[in-house]
């Protein structure tokens, strides 16, 4: 009996962890950490590193939980999401909302008390932008939802930057610009692969409203724009040659994948492109960090 109780408790804990979208939150934490390191030059404040990330992570988790609750009916329809805790009713929406509120309040308190008001305000704006403006309004209204709503998910490196500087600077905005441009081709590649599911859920993603070919062209063109944006840190003397070489290699391969996606009908290329886009962003920011601290 005790083993059964422990197994059930562990399953419930895992369900609550899943609510926070840990992989997405981890990616956001990595980019915010890199923003902190880049803004810190040679001296890293450990308290800022800890408290800023803790506040950002808690607010990001809050947004993810709200997203689960608001998307319950959509998640129940789509194969990719039908096993989520709210969709399967493992967790009641009211309990999820309470947890989201606790995370949001605690996260903002940490940022206000331990970091600064600017970072707290920007983090709150990102939370509202993702959980309410994007999830509740844009996602259901326009095929440009991810372009407009992507700004909320692009802010973590800027949040890390402002946690250190308490100001909005050009370099911090540049990091956000890169993620902002990266988001549409990243999402649209997934949307092509899951087009039928989105259509069934009546979500107006671009492959559903404008067709797969049209979407592939947009992915390709956005990737070229991303390639240009990824070179800006070097051109603006934010980084050195090591980052430039990495950005060129990663960017050209990303363009190759999207060109292959455009010119072929292989259904596996879309998901391959989507998966690489995640690696691309991580590696691009890691090389930016390596260049900043170990080489230059």
Secondary structure, DSSP 8 states (H G I E B T S, - for coil): -HHHHHHHHHHHHHHHHHHT-HHHHHHHHHHHHHHHHHHHTT---HHHHHHHHHHHHHHHHHHHHHHHHHTHHHHHH-TTTTTSTTTTTSS-HHHHHHHHHHHHHHHHHHIIIII-HHHHHHHHHHHHIIIIIIIIIGGGT-TTHHHHHHHHHT-HHHHHHHHHHSS--HHHHHHHHHHHHHHHHHHHHHHHHTHHHHHHTT---HHHHT-HHHHHHHHHHHHHHHHHHHHHHHHTTSS-HHHHHHHHHHHHHHHHHHHHHHH---THHHHHHHHHHHHHHHHHHHHHHHIIIII-
